[in-house]
């Protein structure tokens, strides 16, 4: 699920927001600026898939940690061609 109900922004428009709805145990990723090119829909789906197991167990810190690690891996891999 991509963030369709929420809009996130930064001062310069570049960034990634990893959102956790703790009440409903749902996760969402929003990208802006250059981050859109790094995190393709396929990469976002991979990140979300990795976050689903910990979030379903109520392990919010673990969920965020896993998702952030994935974002950093994709950032290091660069913009896909």
C-alpha positions in Angstrom: 0.0 0.0 0.0 1.4 3.4 -1.0 0.3 6.4 1.0 -2.7 7.7 -0.8 -4.6 9.2 2.1 -1.7 11.1 3.6 0.6 13.7 2.1 4.1 14.1 3.6 6.6 16.8 2.8 10.0 18.1 3.7 11.5 21.5 3.3 13.2 20.7 0.0 10.7 18.0 -1.1 13.2 15.1 -0.9 12.7 12.3 1.5 11.0 9.1 2.7 8.4 8.8 5.4 7.9 5.4 7.0 4.5 5.5 8.6 3.1 3.1 11.2 -0.6 3.1 12.2 -0.2 1.5 15.6 -3.9 1.1 16.3 -4.6 -0.8 13.1 -1.1 -2.3 12.6 -0.8 -0.9 9.1 2.3 0.4 7.5 2.8 2.9 4.7 5.6 4.6 2.8 5.6 8.0 1.3 8.3 9.4 -1.0 9.1 12.8 -2.3 11.5 14.4 -4.7 14.6 12.4 -5.6 13.5 9.6 -3.3 10.8 8.6 -5.7 13.5 7.5 -8.2 15.3 5.4 -5.5 12.3 3.7 -4.2 10.3 2.3 -7.1 6.9 0.7 -6.5 8.6 -2.7 -6.6 11.2 -1.7 -4.0 8.4 -0.2 -1.8 6.5 -3.4 -2.0 9.6 -5.3 -0.8 10.1 -3.0 2.1 6.5 -3.3 3.1 6.6 -7.1 2.8 9.6 -7.1 5.2 7.7 -4.9 7.7 4.5 -6.9 7.8 5.7 -9.7 10.0 6.9 -7.6 12.9 4.0 -5.1 12.6 1.5 -8.0 12.8 3.1 -9.1 16.0 3.0 -5.6 17.4 6.7 -5.2 17.2 6.7 -1.6 16.1 10.4 -0.8 16.8 11.5 -3.9 14.9 9.2 -3.1 12.0 10.6 0.4 11.7 14.2 -0.9 12.0 13.7 -3.5 9.2 12.0 -1.0 6.9 14.8 1.6 7.5 17.5 -0.9 6.8 15.8 -1.8 3.5 15.6 1.9 2.5 19.3 2.3 3.2 20.1 -0.8 1.1 18.2 0.6 -1.8 19.7 4.0 -1.4 23.2 2.4 -1.5 22.2 0.4 -4.6 21.3 3.7 -6.3 18.6 4.7 -8.8 17.6 1.7 -10.9 18.1 2.0 -14.6 
